[in-house]
Amino acid sequence: MLRRAALLAAALVVPVVITLVVLINVVRGGHDGGGPVADVDGTTAAPRGDLPPVEVDTPEVTPAAELACPVLMGQLPLELAGEDSRMVRSDSPYAYAWGDPAVVLVCGVAPPAGFVADAATLVVSGVQWFVDTSDPETVVWTTVDRTVPVEVRVPASADSALPTALSPIIATALPYTEPVPGG
């Protein structure tokens, strides 16, 4: 019995130690610090912050958003549809913006209030959007077929290039779920 317990403990400890060694090497860059790992040519992306930060009201982060949104946020590009990203000030890490005037994305919002059984939606690159045009200054695009809704606020003076460009990113980052109208 004691021998079986020792073998079980060894079987559990060895994978943990190997995982820790791999993680330490990844964090340290996997080399001794004596020189570059690889030569990288090309230009660097323009730094975020060329435009003033955008103040963004965000909802409280839900457990579902905490699980899903980091995947999406990690895939968002610094430049999208010809617009550079810009800094965001919000209570949530799940807000992002591009351009001037700003187009703002927030992951993990509440389902759109106007999404009812007979509401019209648009499907772009496999993502179903409810588009609210009730505000004359802002068009609000909200996904209705993802595990957490994503909202994209577009100035009424802008076109739909950014929500269109975001659709394939959202489609791969957030799992599909059957849309359920609220009314």
C-alpha positions as CSV (number, residue, x, y, z in Angstrom):
1,M,0.0,0.0,0.0
2,L,2.8,2.4,0.9
3,R,4.7,1.6,-2.3
4,R,1.5,2.3,-4.4
5,A,1.1,5.6,-2.7
6,A,4.7,6.5,-3.4
7,L,4.3,5.6,-7.1
8,L,1.1,7.7,-7.3
9,A,2.8,10.6,-5.7
10,A,5.8,10.3,-8.1
11,A,3.4,10.1,-11.0
12,L,1.7,13.3,-10.0
13,V,4.9,15.2,-9.1
14,V,6.9,14.5,-12.2
15,P,4.3,16.2,-14.7
16,V,4.1,19.2,-12.3
17,V,7.8,19.6,-12.2
18,I,8.1,19.3,-16.0
19,T,5.3,21.9,-16.5
20,L,7.1,24.3,-14.1
21,V,10.4,24.0,-15.9
22,V,8.7,24.6,-19.3
23,L,6.8,27.7,-17.9
24,I,10.0,29.1,-16.4
25,N,11.8,28.7,-19.7
26,V,8.9,30.4,-21.5
27,V,8.8,33.3,-19.1
28,R,12.6,33.7,-19.2
29,G,12.6,33.5,-23.0
30,G,14.0,30.0,-23.1
31,H,17.6,31.2,-23.4
32,D,20.5,32.3,-21.3
33,G,20.1,36.0,-22.1
34,G,23.4,36.1,-23.9
35,G,22.0,37.4,-27.2
36,P,19.0,37.7,-29.4
37,V,16.9,34.7,-30.0
38,A,16.1,35.7,-33.5
39,D,16.5,38.6,-35.9
40,V,13.3,40.4,-36.5
41,D,13.1,42.8,-39.5
42,G,10.3,45.2,-40.5
43,T,8.6,48.1,-38.9
44,T,7.0,48.1,-35.6
45,A,3.3,48.9,-35.2
46,A,2.4,52.5,-34.2
47,P,2.1,52.7,-30.5
48,R,-1.3,53.0,-29.0
49,G,-1.9,56.4,-27.5
50,D,-1.4,58.7,-30.5
51,L,-5.0,59.8,-29.9
52,P,-6.4,60.8,-26.6
53,P,-7.8,57.9,-24.4
54,V,-11.5,57.1,-24.8
55,E,-13.7,57.0,-21.7
56,V,-15.8,53.9,-21.9
57,D,-18.7,52.9,-19.6
58,T,-18.6,49.1,-19.2
59,P,-20.8,46.7,-17.4
60,E,-19.7,44.7,-14.4
61,V,-17.6,41.8,-15.5
62,T,-19.5,38.5,-15.3
63,P,-18.0,35.1,-14.8
64,A,-19.0,34.2,-18.4
65,A,-17.1,37.4,-19.7
66,E,-14.2,36.5,-17.5
67,L,-13.9,33.2,-19.2
68,A,-14.6,34.2,-22.8
69,C,-13.5,37.8,-23.3
70,P,-9.7,37.4,-22.8
71,V,-9.6,35.1,-25.9
72,L,-11.2,37.8,-28.0
73,M,-9.2,40.7,-26.5
74,G,-6.0,38.8,-27.2
75,Q,-6.9,38.6,-30.9
76,L,-7.8,42.3,-31.5
77,P,-5.3,44.0,-33.8
78,L,-3.6,47.4,-33.4
79,E,-4.9,48.5,-36.8
80,L,-8.3,47.5,-38.2
81,A,-10.0,48.6,-41.4
82,G,-7.5,51.4,-41.8
83,E,-8.1,52.7,-38.2
84,D,-5.4,52.7,-35.5
85,S,-6.2,51.5,-32.0
86,R,-6.3,53.9,-29.1
87,M,-6.1,53.8,-25.4
88,V,-9.3,53.1,-23.4
89,R,-10.2,54.1,-19.9
90,S,-12.8,51.8,-18.4
91,D,-13.6,49.7,-15.3
92,S,-13.3,46.6,-17.4
93,P,-10.3,45.2,-19.3
94,Y,-12.7,44.1,-22.0
95,A,-13.0,47.4,-23.9
96,Y,-11.0,48.5,-27.0
97,A,-11.2,51.4,-29.5
98,W,-10.0,52.4,-32.9
99,G,-10.0,55.6,-34.9
100,D,-11.2,59.2,-34.5
101,P,-14.1,59.5,-33.9
102,A,-13.7,56.3,-31.8
103,V,-15.3,53.0,-32.7
104,V,-15.6,51.2,-29.3
105,L,-15.8,47.4,-28.7
106,V,-17.0,46.1,-25.3
107,C,-17.0,42.4,-24.7
108,G,-19.4,40.9,-22.1
109,V,-22.3,43.3,-22.3
110,A,-25.9,42.5,-21.6
111,P,-28.0,41.2,-24.5
112,P,-29.5,44.1,-26.5
113,A,-32.9,45.3,-25.1
114,G,-34.4,45.6,-28.6
115,F,-33.6,42.1,-29.6
116,V,-37.1,40.5,-29.7
117,A,-38.6,37.6,-31.5
118,D,-39.3,39.5,-34.7
119,A,-36.2,41.7,-34.7
120,A,-34.1,42.0,-37.8
121,T,-30.5,40.9,-37.6
122,L,-27.5,40.9,-40.0
123,V,-25.1,38.0,-40.4
124,V,-21.6,39.0,-41.3
125,S,-18.9,36.4,-41.6
126,G,-20.8,33.9,-39.5
127,V,-21.7,36.4,-36.7
128,Q,-25.3,37.4,-36.1
129,W,-25.6,41.1,-35.2
130,F,-28.5,43.1,-33.8
131,V,-28.0,46.7,-35.1
132,D,-29.7,49.5,-33.1
133,T,-30.0,52.7,-35.1
134,S,-32.3,54.5,-32.6
135,D,-29.6,57.0,-31.5
136,P,-29.0,59.5,-34.3
137,E,-25.3,59.9,-33.2
138,T,-24.3,56.2,-32.7
139,V,-25.1,52.9,-34.3
140,V,-24.8,50.0,-31.8
141,W,-23.9,46.6,-33.2
142,T,-24.4,43.8,-30.7
143,T,-23.7,40.1,-31.3
144,V,-26.6,37.8,-30.4
145,D,-25.1,34.4,-31.2
146,R,-22.0,34.2,-29.0
147,T,-21.5,32.9,-25.5
148,V,-21.1,36.5,-24.3
149,P,-22.5,39.5,-26.3
150,V,-20.0,41.9,-27.9
151,E,-21.1,45.5,-28.5
152,V,-19.5,47.7,-31.1
153,R,-20.4,51.4,-31.0
154,V,-19.9,53.1,-34.3
155,P,-20.4,56.9,-34.9
156,A,-23.4,57.4,-37.2
157,S,-21.0,59.3,-39.5
158,A,-18.9,56.2,-40.0
159,D,-19.6,53.2,-42.1
160,S,-19.8,49.5,-41.0
161,A,-16.2,48.7,-41.9
162,L,-15.0,47.9,-38.4
163,P,-17.9,45.7,-37.3
164,T,-17.5,43.9,-40.7
165,A,-13.7,43.5,-40.1
166,L,-14.3,42.3,-36.5
167,S,-16.8,39.6,-37.4
168,P,-14.3,36.9,-38.4
169,I,-12.2,37.6,-35.3
170,I,-15.3,37.3,-33.1
171,A,-16.4,34.2,-34.9
172,T,-13.1,32.4,-34.2
173,A,-12.6,33.8,-30.6
174,L,-16.1,33.3,-29.1
175,P,-18.1,30.1,-29.4
176,Y,-21.5,30.1,-31.1
177,T,-24.7,29.8,-29.2
178,E,-28.3,29.8,-30.4
179,P,-29.7,33.4,-30.3
180,V,-32.5,33.8,-27.7
181,P,-34.6,37.0,-28.1
182,G,-35.4,38.7,-24.9
183,G,-39.0,39.5,-25.7
